[in-house]
Amino acid sequence: MFLGIENLKIGTDLKIGIVGTGYAARKRAEAIIQDERASLVSVTGNSPERIEAFSRDFSVTSVDSWQKLVNQDELDLVMVCTVNRDHGAIARAALEADKHVIVEYPLALNTTEAESIIALAKRKQKLIHVEHMEIIGGLHQTIQRNLTEIGKIFYARYTTIAPQREVPRNWKYHREMFGFPLNAALSRVHRLTNLFGKVEKVWCQNRFWDVKDTDFFTACLCNAQLTFTNGITAEITYGKGDAFWWGHRTFEIHGELGTLLFEGAKGSLIRGKERIELSVESRRGLFAKDTTMFLDHLFAGQNLYIQPEASLYATRVADASALSATTDRIVYLDPAIPK
């Protein structure tokens, strides 16, 4: 069991509220209504019109603020699927109100806040689950199955470029609400730490294309080089917005006996002229899978695929990247390592 949480009794109707009305919130709602152990009770968000539409579509109560929703006595669990900046505050308030919490990554936009929220969950003996569905997704599982095929790994590169014409004025293009790119898109860091372990040092560069006299931006580009304690070097490149004209998502891992290459959802094992296609399962259904897994954990004590401390460590690496980008210097994660 997680953090000493007592299992719920079979037949208990776990009552859930959702903060958020976007894609992730809707996928969560669809998963909840398919599971007889839980029921969706209420929803809130940042737009009255979207709250009402969500409320109608899923036949749930609309609430005009997350502060009211987390304090609803009938709720057992709060799902946080909203603006990155607000994740930490909502998760903390829900835990203070004695609710379990499921939060789409990131848990918070800095290590200090994330660490204090995890500590609060332990004191309250409540579940804090920071999802990272990429870990249970087809691409990551295919990587893990084939890592031994390429021998000793020495280099990896993970690139995501997402062009956007007519960039919207919403939280995903707002410095404060979105956050530093590698905190906001924490899965990029977390995927690497899950595969390769602890990071020794980070060097990072970051750029925003700002909208004059506002906190909005039209594009960002972040590049970080991570050196792991096992000697592996990995690069993360994350860019989005109207500065880009061609988009792609690639992940390559180089070992002494071969290379794993993933271009979008297509995977290959490459050894010289030999190129073996690798089967990668679709991402479809991951929200439902994650939802089922945390319900199995609450009702039957089954182990979750990820612990919040793993997300916390990825946040620490992202914070080091932000510091490196700000100071234009290498940042060591372990103070015991000579500079």
N, C-alpha and C positions, 0 to 999 in steps of 0.2 A: 504493500500500500504506500501511497505517496504522502510523505510528511506526517505519518500517523493518522491520516484521515480514516474515519470509520466508514466502512462500506454502506451504501444505501441499500435498503431492503427491496428485493424484487417486488414489483407491484406499486412502488412509490412513483408518483408522477412528478418528475423533476421539472419545476417551473422556471422558464428561461426568459430573460429580457435581452434585447439586442440594441446596442448603440451603433447606429449606422444604417444606411439605406441603399448602399451601392451594391456592386457586383458580389463582393465577399459576403455581405449581410444577406443577400437574397439566396446565395448558395447555402449558407448556414441554415436559413429558414426552411429551405426545401428539404435539407437533410433532417432537421428536427421533426418536421411533421410526418416523416416516414418512419420514425422510431417511436414505438408505443411506450417507451420508458420516460419520454419527455414531452412537454407541451410548450409551445411558444405563446407567451402571455402578452408581451408589450414591446413597443419599439419607439425609439427616438432618433433624431438626427439633426442635421444643420439646416434643413429646408422644410418649412411647414408643408409645402406641396408634396415633397417626396415622402415625408412621414405619412401623410394621409394616403398617398398612393400605395405605399408599403402596407399600411394598416388594412386597406381594402383588399389588397391582393392576398394577404395571409390571414385575414379575419382576426386581427389582434388589436389590442388597445393602443392608441397613439398617446404619447407623453411628450410634453413640450420642452423637456430638458433632460439631460443625462443625470443631473443632480437629483431630480425627482425619481427617475427610473431606478437608480441604484438603491434607493431607500424604500422601494415598494416592499411591504412586509411579505407578500405572497411569493416573491421571487427567491429561488434557491441559487441561481447562477446567472451571471451577466456575461454576455459576449461583446467584446469590444472590436468593432469593425469600422473605425472612423478615422479622422485626421490623425496622422502620426503624432503630432505635437501633443494631443490630448490623451494618448493611450495611458501614460503613467498616472495622470490625475484621476482618470476614470477607474483604472484598476485599483488604485489605492482606496478610493472612496467606496468601491464595491466591497473590498475586503474589510474595510472598517465597518461596513453594514452587514458583515457576516455572510457574504455571498461567495461562492466559488467563482472563479474568473477564467474565461478563455479569451485570449487576446491574439489578434493577428500581429505578426511581427511588424515593428519592434515593440518590445514591452515598454521601453522608454527611449528617449533620444540621448541618454548619457548613462554611463556605468553607475554613478552614485545613486541616481533615482531607481534604476532597475534593481540594484542590490538591496536597497531599502524595501522595495515592494516584495521581493522574494522573502526577505526576513520577516516582513509583516505576515505573509501567507503562512510561514512556519509557526509564528506565534498564534495565529488564529486557527491553525490546523485546517486550512482551506486549500483547495486546489488552485494553483496558478499554472495554467498551461499556455505556453507561448508556442503557437503552432509553427512548424517549419515543414510544410507538406512536401517540399522538394526532396526531403530526406526519404520519404516513403514513396516518392514518384518513380516512374519507370526509368528516367535517365540516370538518377543517382544510384538506383539499385543495379542497373546495368554496369555502371562504373565499378561499383564495389565487387560485383561478380567477376570482373575481368582485370582487376588491378594486378593480380599475380602474373598475368600473361605477358606483361611488359617489363618484368624484372625490376631492378632498383630504380625508383623514380627520382628524377633530379630537377624537373621543371614542369610547371603547369601554367596555362593561361586561360582566363575566363573573360570573355568579352560580350558585352551587351550594348548594342547601338540601336536606338529606337527613334527614327525620324518622326517629326510631328509638324505638319503644316497647320496653320491657324491654331496656334497654341492657346488652350483655354485659360482663363483667369480663375483657376481653382487651386485647391490646396496642394495639388501635386506639382504645381509650378510656383510655389510660394516658399521662400527661404525658411521662415520660422515654422510654418505648418508642415512642410515636407521634411526639413532637417538636412543635415550633412548627407550627401548621397549614399555613403556606405553605411550610415546608421539607418537611413530610410529604406534602402534596398539591402537590408542586413543578410538576406539569404545568400548573397554572393560571398560574403565573408564566412558565413556559417557553413556553407557547403565545403569550403576549403579546410576549415578547422575540423570539421567532422571527418574528413578524409585523411588529413595530414598531421593533426595534433596541435601542439603548442607553437606559438610564434615567438621568435627571438626579437626581431626588429622589423620596422615598417618605414618605408619612404613613400611619400604620396604628394601628388599635385592635383589641384582642383580648380575649376573655373566655372563661373556662372555668366551667362549673357543676361544682364539685368534689364528690367524695364525701368526707365528713368523715373526717379522720384517715387518709387514704390518698392515693396519687398518681393514683388513678383519677378520671375525670370522667364525667358523664352527657351533657354537651353542650358544644359550643364554637361560638363565632362570631368570625370574623376578617374585617375589612374593611380593605383597603389602597387608597390612591390613588397611582398611579404617574404621574409626569410624565416623558415621554420627551424626549430631546434634540432631536427633530424637532418638538416642540410638542404632540404628542398626549397627551391625558389619558386614563387608563384606570383603572377600578375593578375590584377583585376582591373578591367576597364569598363566603366559604366557611363554611357552618354545618352541623352535624349533631348528632343526638342527640334526647333527649326534651323539649327546650325548644321544639321545632318541631312543628307540626301539619299543615303543607302543604309538600310538596316540589316543587322544580322545578329545571331546569337551563337557563339561558338565556345566550345570548351575542349581544350587539348591537354593531354597529360603525356609527358615524354619519359620513357624509361630506357634502360640500357638494352632491353631486348625488343622494344617496339613502342608504338604510340597509340593511344586511344584518342579518337577524334569524334566530336559530336557537333554537328552543324544543324541547328534547330533540333528536330526530333530524330534525326538520322545519325546512327552511330557506326563507327568503323574501328577495327583493329588493324593497324598497319605495320607490316614487317617488310621493309624493302619494297619489292615489287608486289608483294602479296598484300591484298586488301580484303579483309573479311568483314562483311556487313553484320552488324549487331542489331538484334531485335530490341526495340525500346517501346515499352508499354505507353499507351496514351495517358495524358494528364487528366483525362476526364474521370470524374468521380472522386477526386482527392478530397474535396470538402466533405463529402459524405463519409469517406473512409476515416478521416481525422475525427469527425463527429462521433462515429461509432466507437472509435478507439477510446476517446475520453469518457464516453458513457460506460463502456466496458470496464474502464478503470474505476469509475465511481461506484458502479453496482457490483462488480465482481473482483475488484482489486488487481485486475490484469495490468501488467507493466505498460507504461506509455513508451512510445518509441523515442522520446526526447525528454530531457529534463530541463527546467528553466535555467539551471546553472550553465548549460551549454550555450544558450542564447546570451546569457550574461557575459560569457567569455568572448563571444563574437562581438558583442557591444564594446567590450574593452579594446579589442583590436581595431574596431571602427573609430573609437575615440582617439586611439594612438594615431590613426591615419589622419584624422581631422587636425590633430596637433601638429603632425608633420607638415601638412599642407599649409597651415598657418605660419609656422616658423621656418619652413624651407630647410628642415634638417631631418636626419634619421632619428627615429624615436625607438628606444629599447623598451620592451614590455617588462622585462625582468630587471629590476634595479641592481641585482647582484652581478649582472653581466657587465664587464668593463665597457665603457663608452669608446 
